[in-house]
Amino acid sequence: MTKIEELIAKHPSLTKVEAIKIVTEKNERKKKNRLEKTDRSNAKKLRNEASRPKTDEV
């Protein structure tokens, strides 16, 4: 059973087009949140690397 079918089964008053729109919007929000989290993580890694002293230089 797909997410759209599950949503329609849970809320029978929804049309298929409305259910598709809801699922699509949710997927876009999730994708945006994942990208933001990745960007924060990458920025943190860069800050940590910049503040860490180089160990290979003698």
C-alpha positions as CSV (number, residue, x, y, z in Angstrom):
1,M,0.0,0.0,0.0
2,T,1.4,3.4,-1.0
3,K,1.4,6.5,1.2
4,I,-1.3,8.0,-0.9
5,E,-3.6,5.0,-0.5
6,E,-2.9,4.9,3.3
7,L,-3.8,8.6,3.6
8,I,-7.0,8.1,1.6
9,A,-7.9,5.0,3.7
10,K,-7.4,7.1,6.9
11,H,-9.2,10.1,5.6
12,P,-11.9,8.9,3.1
13,S,-13.1,12.5,2.4
14,L,-9.8,13.3,0.6
15,T,-9.6,13.0,-3.1
16,K,-6.6,11.3,-4.7
17,V,-5.3,14.7,-6.0
18,E,-5.5,16.2,-2.5
19,A,-3.7,13.2,-1.1
20,I,-1.0,13.4,-3.7
21,K,-0.5,17.1,-3.0
22,I,-0.2,16.5,0.8
23,V,2.3,13.7,0.3
24,T,4.3,15.7,-2.2
25,E,4.5,18.7,0.2
26,K,5.5,16.5,3.1
27,N,8.3,15.0,1.0
28,E,9.5,18.5,0.0
29,R,9.6,19.6,3.6
30,K,11.5,16.5,4.6
31,K,14.0,17.0,1.7
32,K,14.5,20.7,2.8
33,N,15.1,19.7,6.4
34,R,17.6,17.0,5.4
35,L,19.5,19.6,3.3
36,E,19.5,22.1,6.1
37,K,20.8,19.5,8.6
38,T,23.5,18.4,6.1
39,D,24.6,22.1,5.7
40,R,24.7,22.6,9.4
41,S,26.8,19.5,9.8
42,N,29.2,20.4,7.1
43,A,29.6,23.9,8.5
44,K,30.4,22.5,11.9
45,K,33.0,20.1,10.4
46,L,34.7,23.0,8.6
47,R,34.8,25.1,11.8
48,N,36.2,22.1,13.7
49,E,38.9,21.4,11.1
50,A,39.9,25.1,11.0
51,S,40.3,25.4,14.8
52,R,42.2,22.1,15.1
53,P,45.9,22.4,15.1
54,K,47.7,20.6,12.3
55,T,49.4,17.4,13.6
56,D,51.4,16.5,10.5
57,E,53.5,19.7,10.6
58,V,56.7,19.4,12.7
